Amino acid sequence: MSSDARNPKWEDIERAMAACLELPEEQRSAYLAQQSASVRGEVESLLAAYGRSGGFLGGETGKPVAIAELLGK
């Protein structure tokens, strides 16, 4: 990973979040365990918000959405 372990680059978070949204929910933890602690923490927070949002972010809960939509880009 190219970023400092305490200060991840948004590109790293975006890549990991996109990968998680493509994975079945039961496989996400194993994938995130391979990431740095800071990336894992950010992605876990985003996934939790995504799960709580229901249709608020433009998709059904559990349905992959473009990461740019989640990050407002």
N, C-alpha and C positions, 0 to 999 in steps of 0.2 A: 504494500500500500504506500502510496507516495506522500500521504499527508502525515502530519504530526499526530501521534496517538491520542493526544488530548484535544486536538483541534482539527477534526476531519474536514476535508474539502467537500463542498456540496456535491461535486461530481461523484465522489465516492458514495455519498449518502443516496444520491439519485440512482446510481447504478444498483446499489444493494436493495433499495426500495422497489425498483422496477423488477428485479429478480424475484423478490419475495412475493410480489403480486402475481407473478406467473406461476409460482409454486403452489401446490396444495398446502393448505394451512398446517397440516401435520408435519410437513417437511421444512417449514420456515425456521424453526429453532435450530435445526442442524446446520442450515445454511448460515444463519446469523452467528453461530458459534465460531465460524471460520473468520469472522470479521473482527476488526479492532473493537475494543470496548466502547469507544466513543461513537463509532459508526453504528454498532449494534444498539446502543442506547437511543440514538436519534431515530433509527429505523423502527425500533420497538415503540417509541412514542408516536411516530407517524402512523404505524399500523393500528395502534390503540385508538387514535383519533379517527382513523378511517373506519374502524369497526363501529365506533359510537355514532358516526355521522349518518348511517343509513343511506338514504338517497340524497343527502345534502350536497355531496360532492359530485353529483351528476351520474352516479352509478348505483347499482344495487350493492348491498354489503356482500363482500366476497367476490364480486365481479371485478376483474382487472380494469383499471382506468389508467390512461397515460399519466406518467409521473409528472409531466408538465402541468396537467390539470390540477393535481394535488398540491403542487408547489406554487400555483398561480402564475405560471410562466406562459 
